[in-house]
């Protein structure tokens, strides 16, 4: 099971860095991580939708 990414703990940070490393290895372009203060459902609603670019 995936860690709760809303938590600011070492397990969450490690998980994100591992995914970043894997994606970066296979990507021809640079990879950026953007943190938004929401989850997959609420990120597409106001006020969080303004954080998506």
N, C-alpha and C positions, 0 to 999 in steps of 0.2 A: 504494500500500500504506500502511496505517496505521502510525504510529510505535509502537515498543514502549513502552507506557504504564507499564511497570514501571520504566523508567529515569527518573531525576530530572535531565532535561536540558531545554534551551531548546526543542527541537523538540517534546517531549512537552507541555510547559507551553503552548506556543503552540497546539498542536492542541486541547488541552482548552479553552482560552479561546475559540477560534473556535467550537467546538461549543456552548459555553455561550452565546455571543452569539447564535448562530442560534436555539437552542431558546428562549432568553429572549424573543426578538423575537416569537415566535409563541405563547407561553404566556400564558394569562390569569392564572396564578398565578406566584408567585416560584419560581425554580429554584435548588436547592441541589446542590452537588457534594460527594459523600462519597467519600473515598479509603479503600479497604480493602486490607490487606496480603496480597493473594492475586490469583488470576486467575479467569476465569469458571467454571472447574471446581472449584477448591479453595475458592472463597468459600462454597459450600453445605455444606462439611464442617467438623467441629471442627478447630481452635479458631476459625477465621475466621467461621463462621456467626454467632457472637455479635456481630460488628461490624455486621451488617445490622439495620436498624431499619425 
